[in-house]
Amino acid sequence: MKTNIKIYLTILLFTITFCGCRNTKVEPNIEKAINDLTDKFTQLPKGKSKQIDFYKLIRTVIIGDKNIKLQLYSAIDSLNEHQQIILIINPIGKYYAIPFLTNTYFDYWNFEFDKPILNVKKTNTTFETEFIKALDTLNLNDSIETKNMIFNEIMFSLIQCERISESDSSKFESISLKNNNKLPVEDEDSCYKRQKRNFEAILKVIHPLEYYYNYCAYWDRYNDRIYQLDNNGKVFSKNSKFKIKVYRMGCNTHIFTL
């Protein structure tokens, strides 16, 4: 009888311990996350030693009620291209790293009104694809509200974008010049026409009085991009498709130094 009780208690203790371990939060291995991502995406520069030293932590945002952590890392010695990495960490410490590349990689951003540059190595994925993979991997895809909340925090709190409204057309009348020798030089007039077309397309989807989620257009001044959540004029439901449109702003030029 005593032997049976002892066996029972041993099994009970093992079960409690095992179940407890499954729910225990683990500390994410940031260095491994960055190492794995720079190995997978050769577009991201690598340091000579530890990648965690090569990529500087720029900003951390915590979504309090969900206990989700968002981090932005940037390569510290990029002269013309500041390649970045977004890290999403769920409540139990599981993580997913997303490349946040420069405008060189047209295919990754799938820019509206732009075609990929032939002599630039393709990424064979898109930002939208990687974002959805992150949510699926981390079990954060339970509803469209959660997806939108995480994306909103990335854009506003992590990247520090500005919200776009119908009255912002004057902000896009000037053209910012960007030096990038990997891309062909662009004519300023064609760049202005592209920006005008971008803004007109964005306005067609913004309906702040009708659809809350369609009022999501984010202007990333630092990277010269605009991101927009597009639901094609329909009210979001739990199973709605999460669609991200990206518009390239600015104008590429080549600056030669003697």
C-alpha positions as CSV (number, residue, x, y, z in Angstrom):
1,M,0.0,0.0,0.0
2,K,2.8,2.4,1.0
3,T,4.6,1.5,-2.3
4,N,1.5,2.4,-4.3
5,I,1.1,5.7,-2.5
6,K,4.8,6.5,-3.2
7,I,4.4,5.7,-6.9
8,Y,1.3,7.8,-7.1
9,L,3.0,10.8,-5.4
10,T,6.0,10.4,-7.7
11,I,3.8,10.5,-10.8
12,L,1.8,13.5,-9.5
13,L,5.0,15.4,-8.7
14,F,6.3,14.6,-12.2
15,T,3.1,15.7,-13.9
16,I,3.0,19.0,-11.9
17,T,6.6,19.7,-12.7
18,F,6.3,18.8,-16.4
19,C,3.1,20.9,-16.9
20,G,4.7,23.8,-15.0
21,C,7.8,23.7,-17.2
22,R,5.7,23.9,-20.4
23,N,4.1,27.2,-19.3
24,T,7.3,28.7,-17.9
25,K,8.6,31.8,-19.8
26,V,12.0,31.4,-21.3
27,E,14.4,34.3,-22.0
28,P,14.8,34.7,-25.8
29,N,18.2,34.2,-27.3
30,I,18.6,37.6,-29.1
31,E,22.1,36.8,-30.5
32,K,20.8,33.5,-32.0
33,A,17.8,35.3,-33.5
34,I,20.0,37.9,-35.2
35,N,22.6,35.3,-36.3
36,D,20.0,33.1,-37.8
37,L,18.3,36.0,-39.7
38,T,21.6,37.3,-41.1
39,D,22.5,33.8,-42.3
40,K,19.1,33.5,-44.0
41,F,19.0,37.0,-45.5
42,T,22.3,37.9,-47.2
43,Q,20.9,41.4,-47.8
44,L,21.6,42.0,-44.1
45,P,25.2,42.9,-43.3
46,K,27.2,40.8,-40.8
47,G,29.8,41.8,-38.3
48,K,33.2,40.2,-38.0
49,S,32.4,38.7,-34.6
50,K,29.2,38.8,-32.6
51,Q,26.1,40.0,-34.5
52,I,24.6,41.2,-31.2
53,D,27.4,43.7,-31.0
54,F,27.1,44.7,-34.7
55,Y,23.4,45.4,-34.5
56,K,22.5,48.1,-32.0
57,L,19.2,48.0,-30.1
58,I,17.4,51.2,-31.1
59,R,14.1,50.8,-29.3
60,T,12.0,48.4,-27.2
61,V,8.2,48.6,-27.0
62,I,6.0,46.4,-24.7
63,I,2.3,45.9,-25.3
64,G,1.3,45.8,-21.6
65,D,-2.0,44.0,-21.6
66,K,-0.8,41.4,-24.0
67,N,2.8,41.2,-22.6
68,I,4.2,41.2,-26.2
69,K,7.7,42.7,-26.7
70,L,8.8,44.5,-29.9
71,Q,12.4,45.5,-30.6
72,L,14.2,47.3,-33.4
73,Y,17.8,46.7,-34.2
74,S,20.0,48.6,-36.7
75,A,23.4,47.8,-38.3
76,I,25.8,50.2,-36.7
77,D,28.3,50.8,-39.6
78,S,26.1,51.0,-42.7
79,L,27.0,54.2,-44.6
80,N,24.4,54.4,-47.2
81,E,21.9,51.7,-46.2
82,H,20.8,51.3,-42.6
83,Q,19.5,47.7,-42.6
84,Q,17.3,47.0,-39.6
85,I,15.7,44.0,-37.9
86,I,12.4,43.8,-36.0
87,L,12.1,41.2,-33.3
88,I,8.7,40.1,-32.0
89,I,8.6,38.2,-28.7
90,N,5.5,36.6,-27.4
91,P,4.4,36.3,-23.7
92,I,6.3,33.0,-23.1
93,G,9.6,34.3,-24.7
94,K,9.3,32.7,-28.1
95,Y,10.6,35.1,-30.8
96,Y,10.5,35.8,-34.6
97,A,12.9,38.1,-36.4
98,I,11.8,40.1,-39.4
99,P,14.1,41.9,-41.9
100,F,13.4,45.6,-42.1
101,L,15.3,46.3,-45.3
102,T,16.0,49.5,-47.2
103,N,14.3,50.6,-50.4
104,T,16.9,48.8,-52.5
105,Y,14.9,45.6,-52.3
106,F,11.8,46.4,-54.3
107,D,10.6,42.8,-54.3
108,Y,10.7,42.6,-50.5
109,W,8.5,45.6,-50.1
110,N,6.4,44.8,-53.2
111,F,6.1,48.6,-53.8
112,E,2.9,49.8,-55.5
113,F,3.7,51.3,-59.0
114,D,7.3,50.0,-58.9
115,K,9.0,47.0,-60.5
116,P,11.9,45.1,-59.0
117,I,15.4,46.2,-60.1
118,L,17.0,43.5,-62.3
119,N,20.5,43.7,-60.9
120,V,19.5,43.6,-57.2
121,K,19.4,40.1,-55.6
122,K,15.9,39.0,-54.8
123,T,14.8,38.2,-51.3
124,N,12.1,35.7,-52.4
125,T,9.7,36.9,-49.8
126,T,7.9,40.1,-48.7
127,F,7.5,42.1,-45.6
128,E,3.8,41.1,-45.4
129,T,4.7,37.4,-45.7
130,E,7.3,37.7,-42.9
131,F,4.9,39.6,-40.7
132,I,2.2,37.0,-41.1
133,K,4.7,34.2,-40.5
134,A,5.8,35.9,-37.3
135,L,2.2,36.0,-36.0
136,D,1.5,32.4,-37.0
137,T,4.8,31.1,-35.4
138,L,4.2,33.0,-32.1
139,N,0.4,32.1,-31.9
140,L,-0.5,35.8,-32.1
141,N,-3.0,35.4,-35.0
142,D,-6.1,34.8,-32.9
143,S,-8.0,37.7,-34.4
144,I,-7.7,40.6,-36.8
145,E,-7.8,43.0,-33.8
146,T,-4.6,41.4,-32.4
147,K,-2.9,41.5,-35.8
148,N,-3.8,45.2,-36.3
149,M,-2.7,46.1,-32.7
150,I,0.7,44.6,-33.2
151,F,1.2,46.2,-36.6
152,N,0.0,49.5,-35.2
153,E,2.5,49.4,-32.3
154,I,5.3,48.5,-34.7
155,M,4.5,51.4,-37.0
156,F,3.8,54.1,-34.4
157,S,5.8,53.1,-31.4
158,L,8.7,51.1,-32.8
159,I,9.3,52.8,-36.2
160,Q,7.7,56.1,-35.1
161,C,5.7,56.7,-38.3
162,E,3.2,59.5,-38.7
163,R,-0.5,59.0,-39.5
164,I,-1.7,60.2,-42.9
165,S,-4.9,62.0,-43.4
166,E,-6.7,63.6,-46.4
167,S,-5.2,67.0,-45.5
168,D,-1.6,65.9,-45.9
169,S,-1.2,66.4,-49.6
170,S,1.0,69.4,-49.2
171,K,3.6,67.3,-47.3
172,F,4.3,65.3,-50.5
173,E,4.7,68.2,-52.9
174,S,8.5,68.2,-52.2
175,I,10.8,65.4,-53.1
176,S,13.5,64.0,-50.8
177,L,16.7,62.9,-52.6
178,K,18.3,59.6,-51.5
179,N,21.8,58.5,-52.5
180,N,21.9,54.8,-53.4
181,N,24.4,53.6,-56.0
182,K,22.6,50.2,-56.2
183,L,19.6,51.8,-57.9
184,P,19.4,53.8,-61.1
185,V,19.2,57.6,-61.0
186,E,15.6,58.9,-61.2
187,D,14.2,62.0,-62.8
188,E,12.7,64.3,-60.2
189,D,9.6,64.9,-62.3
190,S,8.8,61.2,-62.5
191,C,9.4,60.9,-58.7
192,Y,6.9,63.7,-58.1
193,K,4.3,61.9,-60.3
194,R,4.9,58.7,-58.4
195,Q,4.4,60.4,-55.1
196,K,1.2,62.1,-56.3
197,R,-0.1,58.7,-57.6
198,N,0.8,57.1,-54.2
199,F,-1.1,59.7,-52.3
200,E,-4.2,59.4,-54.5
201,A,-4.2,55.7,-54.2
202,I,-3.9,55.9,-50.4
203,L,-6.8,58.3,-50.2
204,K,-9.1,55.9,-52.0
205,V,-8.8,53.4,-49.2
206,I,-9.0,55.8,-46.2
207,H,-12.5,56.0,-44.9
208,P,-12.2,57.2,-41.3
209,L,-15.9,57.7,-40.8
210,E,-16.9,54.3,-42.1
211,Y,-14.2,51.8,-41.4
212,Y,-11.8,52.3,-38.5
213,Y,-9.1,49.8,-39.7
214,N,-9.0,51.4,-43.2
215,Y,-7.8,54.6,-41.6
216,C,-4.4,53.0,-41.1
217,A,-1.7,54.7,-43.4
218,Y,1.7,55.2,-41.8
219,W,4.4,57.5,-43.1
220,D,7.9,56.4,-42.4
221,R,10.0,59.5,-43.1
222,Y,13.3,57.9,-42.1
223,N,12.9,55.1,-44.7
224,D,10.9,57.1,-47.3
225,R,8.0,54.7,-47.2
226,I,4.2,54.6,-46.6
227,Y,2.6,51.5,-45.2
228,Q,-1.2,51.0,-45.5
229,L,-3.6,48.3,-44.2
230,D,-6.0,47.6,-47.0
231,N,-9.3,45.8,-46.4
232,N,-10.8,46.7,-49.8
233,G,-13.6,48.7,-48.2
234,K,-15.0,45.9,-46.1
235,V,-15.5,45.8,-42.4
236,F,-12.9,43.5,-40.7
237,S,-14.0,40.2,-39.3
238,K,-12.0,37.6,-37.4
239,N,-11.0,35.7,-40.6
240,S,-10.3,38.8,-42.7
241,K,-7.2,38.7,-44.8
242,F,-4.4,41.0,-43.5
243,K,-3.2,43.0,-46.5
244,I,-0.3,45.5,-46.3
245,K,0.4,47.9,-49.1
246,V,3.8,49.7,-49.3
247,Y,4.5,52.9,-51.3
248,R,8.0,54.1,-52.1
249,M,8.6,57.8,-51.6
250,G,11.6,60.0,-52.4
251,C,13.9,60.0,-55.4
252,N,17.1,58.1,-56.0
253,T,20.3,59.9,-57.0
254,H,24.1,59.2,-57.1
255,I,26.4,61.4,-55.1
256,F,30.0,61.2,-56.3
257,T,32.8,62.4,-54.1
258,L,36.4,63.3,-55.2
